[in-house]
Amino acid sequence: MVKISKEAALEYHQSGRPGKIEVKPTKAYRTQTDLSLAYSPGVAYPCLEIQDNPDDAYKYTDKGNLVAVISNGTAVLGLGDIGALSGKPVMEGKGLLFKIYGGIDVFDIEVAEKDPEKFCEAVERIAPTFGGINLEDIKAPECFYIEERLKRTLDIPVMHDDQHGTAIISAAGLKNALEVNGKDIKKVRIVVNGAGAAAISCTKLYMALGAQKENIVMLDSKGVISTSRTDLNEQKKFFATSRTDIHTLAEAVKDADVFVGLSKGNVLTQDMVRSMAKDPVIFALANPTPEITYEEAMAARPDVLMSTGRTDYPNQINNVIGFPYIFRGALDVHATAINEEMKMAAVHAIADLAKQPVPDVVNDVYKVNNLKFGRDYFIPKPVDPRLISEVSAAVAKAAIESGVARKTITDWEQYKDSLSVLLGQETKLTQKLYATAAAHPQRVVFAEAIHPTMLKAAVQAKSEGICQPVLLGNDEVIAKMAKQMDLNLEGIEIVNLRHPNEQERRERYARILAEKRQRDGYTFQEANDKMFERNYFGMMMVETGDADAFITGLYTKYSNTIKVVNEVIGIRPEYKHFGTMHIINSPKGTLYVTDTLVNENPDTDTLIDIAKLSATAVRFFNEKPVISMISHSNFGSSQSAGAKKVRAAVEQIQKDYPDLAIDGEMQISFALNKELRDEQYAFTRLKGKDVNTLIFPNLTSARSSYKMLQMLDADVEIIGPIQMGLNKPIHFIDFGASVRDVVNIVAVAVIDAYVDKIKNRINKR
């Protein structure tokens, strides 16, 4: 685990803008009209609507996406009672986690009040602001009373995460761990070391899963909680055991099946572990030092199924797996509470998710290839992008079914899709691409199948139903790689183009290529030699109809690939040039950027072709093109050669295509700010329009633009390069592309191939 120094932590919190969270406007505010709508006089109208119908607060305000993280600082992160103000960095951190994992806005509220009655009164008076309340770092036993009272007096979800967050995640983990070792929760003996808020809540949830009270022993700092003790509060009394033969932790864990530590570090010894039953489950959750280290536990008993609260060991029990998604689901149905049914729904959703194939993004973060359900993976990782859709949907559904929802969801698939879009895991465009490709899957050749990224992408594309992959490469090497990476190649075709069995096909492809290029000096022997190269062979598969689309680029230089594609596939007859486009999906909308790969310094004729190709490509994605030709000058303000070529291209295109929304040359600021553009250049053909397509004057500027956005803004999704103007669906991949990047291009290639087939059928009629 990375060591965090005091200096680094303080610098992190104070650098730039102090703190970790901020408030941002969600509506326009630049004009006087905007401000009049936002405040006076326009704001009066939603106020009156809410007065008539209080539930309209969810419609006209942020209430439905706003959670209060509230604490009095009496039990802060193992620091103890450090006070409300001192705990503020923790509450801000909680707000950050709500936002990045659940898309939920947070106000952190630190209440300087230890008296439970007065604390509750303060919370009750501010509650109308919020759609939910997350109680945080409040000491026991006061936290029990505070939560119960607020749940009773308020009509919004209230949850003390220190209790229920840990309980939900550990219950899901326990359910799966017992499944892995083949034990019945109704029969296992459970020892819980710790009797605070988290321990009490965890144990109650284990009982809800089926654990029997008589099989549970709980300990506090004074030893076993038994009926003979007179110093117990009501919460502890509930778990008091009548057994008289156990008093210490060592005695309690002997022959136990499960140990759950919610206490302090280094209290469970190796001898104690060795005394436990076969295949013991140990949840050592004290942080940062667990009750026993992972290394010590495994050394004592290799058959241990182990969880800790730390990121550097398997099966981390981390509250962030639960609370953002529990509140997300509760908020989305305007729930009046978070009840037991919703918590249990979260338990089952989390447990079930661990049994599904692990997304590549999770493997990449943890630098592994083969996470799968078992001893070392029975709890989903916090970075799993499916948590928001699976857990939130389960919680929302439970809220509706249990009668605490004020809003109903009927289309659950659409709801899950909207959650993925919310956090930028997918956009509406990528969802549409995948759905369209899955409806018309095609045979796609993957040129560099011995590249791990390409191999993973091919398997993933098949699993998502968007194509039938054909892998080019040595079949033995690919099979070995797949085994090492735990990838299932069942149903995937592998073509070893250099194998003697492919000689007839190589020669057939060579004859076709030689005949096609005979006026360019090609001989059969030269063409036959080229068929031992992946790009030549794979493109010939598409050229001859043996495959529908081709993906390449992770290994090969673009210049080499462009040479091959010109020789084998060629440019569509209505054009003299081809190019590529990148799609930029950002919170502000979608932009199509060209030419990002092929033409280094295009002349006027090339820019004209690129503009026409761009218009066609944007229509391919079911949008109406609004094109700006970019330059360093605006409408003749410079007489440089670069400005003139752009200007000449615009003039010709406007003449040839009078209905096309295209103009320039113009600077990027005028292209993307229509108010500024319309004010300064009212004559433009783009007046009143939002530009969605940018054509740059050279490769450097086009490529730099999308790369810079990609590096500077984590919320930006880049899809591309997407080829424009080739005779067949041949698509390229950026060097360093992720698996998701490749699969995105596969989806585009599949649609490209399908559309190409439709056009060919129409032309033959």
Secondary structure, DSSP 4 states (H G I P E B T S, - for coil): -PPPPHHHHHHHHHSSSSSS------S--SSHHHHHHHSTTTTHHHHHHHHH-GGGHHHHSGGGGEEEEEE-SSSBTTTBS--TTTTHHHHHHHHHHHHHHH--EEEEEE-----HHHHHHHHHHHGGG-SEEEE-S--TTHHHHHHHHHHHH-SS-EEEHHHHHHHHHHHHHHHHHHHHTT--TTT--EEEE--SHHHHHHHHHHHHHT--GGGEEEEETTEE-BTT-S---HHHHTT-B--SS--SHHHHHTT-SEEEE-S-TT-S-HHHHHTSPSS-EEEE--SSS-SS-HHHHHHH-TT-EEEES-TTSSSB--GGGTHHHHHHHHHHTT-S---HHHHHHHHHHHHHHTTSPPPHHHHHHTT-S---SBTTBSS--TT-TTHHHHHHHHHHHHHHHTT--SS----HHHHHHHHHHHTTSS-HHHHHHHHHHHHS-EEEEETTTTSHHHHHHHHHHHHTTSEEEEEES-HHHHHHHHHHTT---TT-EEE-TTSGGGHHHHHHHHHHHHHHTGGGT--HHHHHHHTTSHHHHHHHHHHTTS-SEEEE-SSS-HHHHHHHHHHHT-B-TT-S--EEEEEEEETTEEEEEE-SSS-SS--HHHHHHHHHHHHHHHHHTT---EEEEE-SSSTTS--SHHHHHHHHHHHHHHHH-TTSEEEEEE-HHHHH-HHHHHHH-TT-TTTT----EEE-SSHHHHHHHHHHHHHH-TT-EEEEEEEESBSS-EEE--TT--HHHHHHHHHHHHHHHHHHHHHHHHHH-
